[in-house]
Every structure is written in C-alpha cells, then in structure tokens.
Amino acid sequence: MLLPVEVEIVARRGCDLDPLDPVAEDGSHQLMSFVWPWQLHRHERLAGALAVARAEAAAGRAAVVDAAPAGEWLERQLAHREADALTVVWQSITEMYWPATESERVREAVAQAREHQPLAHITMEHPDRIVDGRVEHAAHAQLAVDGDVLGKVHPHGIPLWLP
C-alpha cells in the first residue's frame, strides 16, 4: 500500500525548443489547440494544469521553461545542483522526436549527475522496436523510474496498466 508523503517542491524548470507561456492568453490558447476538440477529458486536465500554472505564477512560483535542447539544458541544470534535495528529471513522449545523439546526451547528463546528487529519472516514452529495418514506436508508452518499467500507459498519460 502506498502512503501519502508530504513533499516540498523547491523549483520547477523545463526546456523546449520553442517554449510557450501557459499563463499568457496566446500561450494557453495555443496549448489548447493541440488537443482534439472531442477529447473532453484531456481538455479538462489541461484546463486544470493551466489553472495551476496561473496560480503558481501569481504566487511567484512560476515554472521556468528555457528554450534549449534537452541534453544541453540538462547538462547545465544538473551540473551545480545541491545534494540536499531529490532532483526529478521527467520526460514524456519526447524522445521519439530526438536524434539518437540527443537521447545519448540526456542519458549521459543524468548518469553524471547521479554521481553527486540524489536523482530520479522518470520517463513516459514509447519503446522503440525495429520492424523491416525501420524504427517503429509501440502503441503504448512505458512509465519507468530509473529504467525500471512500472507499466504501460496511454500516450496522453491515462490510464496506466500495470504488468
């Protein structure tokens, strides 16, 4: 049985090649445009996330999203972290769009950071498979912590199927 634990979030940071500001009207509208109109449950979850982003920004705790590729950004961010807090690196449905060199750079940045700080790498990604010499991505993503697969998950995060 999992028991709730109180957690203090010290900071939230992220990266994207072309980040959007979810608090700004044009940014939130663009994010909403990425969800198919009939997927009401996804629109509800997105509306909740946008409300949290606005509330956190109003309280002076806005998440910072830098314009940068993942590997380069992680190298910078993880180089000088304090060892008194758990750093969580979260990536979801992004690796399938990266070149192989970017995936390797991310793995290396995480591995180097583990040498001097507590770190959890949580991924929700499609496992690759080779079919007729081509890379294909599985229909369902895998949710994993530090490479240990917890279960399969729909690419939009819900539901989770345990093995």
For each residue, the residues with C-beta under 8 A, 3 or more apart:
1:
2:
3:
4:
5:
6:
7:
8:
9: 12
10: 85
11: 64
12: 9 56 61 63 64
13: 63 64 65 66 77
14: 19 63 64 65 66
15: 19 65 66 67 68 69 70 73 74
16: 19 20 65 66 67
17: 67 68 69
18: 67
19: 14 15 16 65 66 67
20: 16 24 27 30 31 65
21: 24 26 27 65
22: 27 28 31 49 50 53 54
23: 27 28 53 54 57 62
24: 20 21 27 28
25: 28 29
26: 21 29 30
27: 20 21 22 23 24 30 31
28: 22 23 24 25 31 32 50
29: 25 26 32 33
30: 20 26 27 33 34
31: 20 22 27 28 34 35 46 50
32: 28 29 35 43 46
33: 29 30
34: 30 31
35: 31 32 39 42 43 46
36: 39 42
37: 43
38:
39: 35 36 42 43 156
40: 43 44
41: 44 45 158
42: 35 36 39 45 46 156
43: 32 35 37 39 40 46 47
44: 40 41 47 48
45: 41 42 48 49 157 158
46: 31 32 35 42 43 49 50
47: 43 44 50 51
48: 44 45 51 52
49: 22 45 46 52 53
50: 22 28 31 46 47 53 54
51: 47 48 54 55
52: 48 49 55 56
53: 22 23 49 50 56 57 62 63
54: 22 23 50 51 57 58
55: 51 52 58 59
56: 12 52 53 59 61 62 63
57: 23 53 54 60 61 62
58: 54 55
59: 55 56
60: 57
61: 12 56 57
62: 23 53 56 57
63: 12 13 14 53 56
64: 11 12 13 14
65: 13 14 15 16 19 20 21
66: 13 14 15 16 19 73
67: 15 16 17 18 19
68: 15 17 72 73 76
69: 15 17 72 73 102
70: 15 73 74 91 94 98 102 105 106
71: 74 75 101 102 104 105 106 108 109
72: 68 69 75 76 105
73: 15 66 68 69 70 76 77
74: 15 70 71 77 78 89 105 106 109 110 113
75: 71 72 78 79 105 109
76: 68 72 73 79
77: 13 73 74 81
78: 74 75 81 87 89 109 110 112 113 117 119
79: 75 76 113
80:
81: 77 78 85 87 113 116 117
82: 85 117
83: 116 117 118
84:
85: 10 81 82 118
86: 118 119 120
87: 78 81 113 117 118 119 120
88: 119 120 122
89: 74 78 110 119 120 121 122
90: 122 123
91: 70 94 95 106 121 122 123 124 125
92: 123 124 125 141 157
93: 96 124 125 126 141 155
94: 70 91 97 98 125
95: 91 98 103 106 123 125 126
96: 93 125 126 128 137
97: 94
98: 70 94 95 102 103 106
99: 102 103
100: 103 104
101: 71 104 105
102: 69 70 71 98 99 105 106
103: 95 98 99 100 106 107
104: 71 100 101 107 108
105: 70 71 72 74 75 101 102 108 109
106: 70 71 74 91 95 98 102 103 109 110
107: 103 104 110 111
108: 71 104 105 111 112
109: 71 74 75 78 105 106 112 113
110: 74 78 89 106 107 113 114 119 121
111: 107 108 114 115
112: 78 108 109 115
113: 74 78 79 81 87 109 110 116 117 119
114: 110 111 117 119
115: 111 112
116: 81 83 113
117: 78 81 82 83 87 113 114
118: 83 85 86 87
119: 78 86 87 88 89 110 113 114
120: 86 87 88 89 145 146
121: 89 91 110 145 146 147
122: 88 89 90 91 143 144 145
123: 90 91 92 95 142 143 144
124: 91 92 93 141 142 143 144 153 157
125: 91 92 93 94 95 96 141 142 144
126: 93 95 96 137 138 140 141 142 155
127: 137 138 142
128: 96 135 136 137 138
129: 135 136 137 138
130: 133 134 135 136
131: 134 136
132:
133: 130
134: 130 131
135: 128 129 130
136: 128 129 130 131
137: 96 126 127 128 129
138: 126 127 128 129 141 142
139:
140: 126 152 153 154 155 161
141: 92 93 124 125 126 138 152 153 154 155
142: 123 124 125 126 127 138 149 150 151 152 153
143: 122 123 124 149 150 151 152 153 160
144: 122 123 124 125 147 148 149 150
145: 120 121 122 148 150
146: 120 121
147: 121 144
148: 144 145
149: 142 143 144 163
150: 142 143 144 145 160 162
151: 142 143 160 161 162 163
152: 140 141 142 143 160 161 163
153: 124 140 141 142 143 157 158 159 160 161
154: 140 141 157 158 159
155: 93 126 140 141
156: 39 42
157: 45 92 124 153 154
158: 41 45 153 154
159: 153 154
160: 143 150 151 152 153
161: 140 151 152 153
162: 150 151
163: 149 151 152
